[in-house]
Amino acid sequence: MDALITSALGLLLAAIAVALVARRLHLPYTVGLVLAGAALAMAHVHTGIALTHEVVYSLILPPLLFEAAINIHWHELRQDAVPVLVLSIIGTLIAAATVGAGMAWGLGWPLQAAALFGALIAATDPVAVIAMFKDNNLTGRLRLLVEAESLFNDGVAAVLFTLVLAWAQAGGGAPQSAASVALNLGWTVAGGILVGLATAALVLGLAGRTTDHLVESTLTTVASYGAFLLAEHMGCSGVLATVAAGLVIGNLGILAETDASRITPHGRQFMLALWEFIAFIANSLVFLLIGLAVGGMRLSQPGMLGLLAVIALVLASRALTVYPLCLCFARSRWAMPMPMQHVLWWGGLRGALGLALALSLPPALPWRDSILTATFAVVIFSVVGQGLTMPPLLRGLKLPPRR
């Protein structure tokens, strides 16, 4: 226990140092964390904490999802619900199919491995871009579209990955019956949402019985992890459960007007600051651990040229997701200007969820190492390459500070 606490404190001190240096050098914080983690690994510094599926999926992902969800206003989301759902559902399927087909017929991967990689890498995770939006004072519709699409996209990709993994482990034989797939999909999605709604209702009910802001905040912490773990235990989507719980608690409690909220005014202010802090800690740990893992890993198949091809394929799949789907709304009230589409495309970063899904693959699964290598390559390019170029892109597109 002492070693674990010491390791965690060491990582937090490293994160503080990176934050100070990154601000002075005008470097995106998340990029600095990954580079610092890689430098520590290359210097053979042993932190005592490794990047595993359990760490990412059970410890880090729930608070990140919950913090993002509680900050989304329902009335703003409702205005752009149609494009958000189209991008997150149809877009995820397009991206997964494009990457899977390219890996199978372009790079010669087995169909099962290609489909698994396509499903897990379809999950966007624009945490770094959202942080840059804050630094550049960009709010409003652009940030809502990126953040909301990411939240629902994560849920869709996680469900799709579960279905593809079950098919791959069965040997890629004849698919299940339509009724069986529909039943499994329905329980995964609807069950996750129902767990999240029930958790939110319980938390808001208990919060209405106290005026202690510390108790209220503790209830939201229990909700973020409780909804996720309960849903996973019941065989449904923990991602969707946490997002649903966060949206309800955020809009009926934390972001609600005084008369409508079940949470005290002091509690609402305290929670916003608390969850911003929790998200900062979670982001700091996950990006440092990503850097540590990349700096210490040995490159396996598909090799450097193959990895460049994988990155290009993922970028192309995102382009096929954003531009054609946005074109469908060109003559509607949901029309998105071309500069906004460029940001949606380049801001489709891959991160925590994709890594967690890749790390969850069974060790005995063929091509697991290749899938892990490709996933790390895409995530590193996303965080470092796209992260460093996003501020110049925002300046070049001349997006107004608020829209």
C-alpha positions, 0 to 999 in steps of 0.5 A: 500500500505504501508503495502504491501511494508513493507511486501515485504521489510521484505521478501527481508531482510529475503532472504538476511539473508538466502543467507548469512547464506546459503553460510556460511553453504554451504546450497543450497539457495532455501532450506534455503529459504523454511526452513526460511519461515517455521520457520517464519510461526511456529513463527506466524510471519505475513508477509502480503503476501500469496502464491496464484495462482495470486502471483505465476502464474501472478507475479513470473512465467513469469520472471522465465520462461523468464530469463531461456529462454533468456539464452538458445543458439539456436544452443545448443538447436538445437543439443539436440532438439529431446531428449528435445522434447521427454522428455518434451512431451512424458515424461510429458504424461507418468509421468501424466498417471503414477501418475494418475493411481497410485493415482486412483488404489493405493490410491483410489482417484476418477479418476478426482482428480487423473488425475488432480494431475497427470497433475499438478505434471508432471511439473518439475521445477529444479530452485534449481538444476540449481542454484546448477549447477552454484555453482558447475560450471556445464554447457554445455549439462547437464545443457541445457538438464535439463533447456530446458526440464523443460521449454517445460515440463512446457508448456506441463503440463500447457496445459494438466492440462487445458484439464483435468480440463475442463473434471473434471469440466464436471463431468468426463463424456463422453470425448469431440469429437476428433475434439474438443479436437484437436482444443482446444489443437491446439489453446492453443499450437499454439496460445501461441507460436504465441503470444510469437513470435509476442511479440518478433518481436515487442520488437526487432523492437522497440529495434532496434530504440533506443540505450538507454539500459534502454529502451531496458531492459524495453522492455524485461520486458514488453515482459515477462509479456505482452506475458504471460498475452496476451496469457492467455487473448486469451485463450492460453498458457501463459507459451509457449508464454513467453518461445517462446518470451524469446528464440527469444529475447535471440537468436536474441538480447541478445545472438546474435553477435554484427552485428546480434543483434538488441540490443546494446552491453551495453544493452545486458550486462545490460540485462543479469545482470538485469534478473539474479537479477529479477530471484533472487528476484522472486526465493527468494519470491516464496521459502519463500512463499512456506515455509510460506505456509507449516509451517502454513498449517494443514495436511489433507488427504491423511495423512503422510503415504499417502503423503510418498506414493505420493512422492514415486509415483512421483519419480517412474513416473520420473524414468519411464520418464527418463530411458526408453526414454533415452534408445531410444537414446542409439545408436544415437548421442543423447546418454546420459551416465547413470550418466547424466540420474541419474541427470535428474531423481533426478533433476526433481524437482517440484515447482512454476508451480505445486503449481500455478496450484494446487492453481488455482483449484476452491474452490468448487472442490471436493478433492481440499484440498487433491490435495493441500496437496499432491502438497505441500508435493511433492514440499517440498520433492523436494526442501529440500530432493532432493535439499540437496542431489544433491551436494553429488550426483554430487560429487559421479557421478564424473561429470566433471566441464564442459561437 
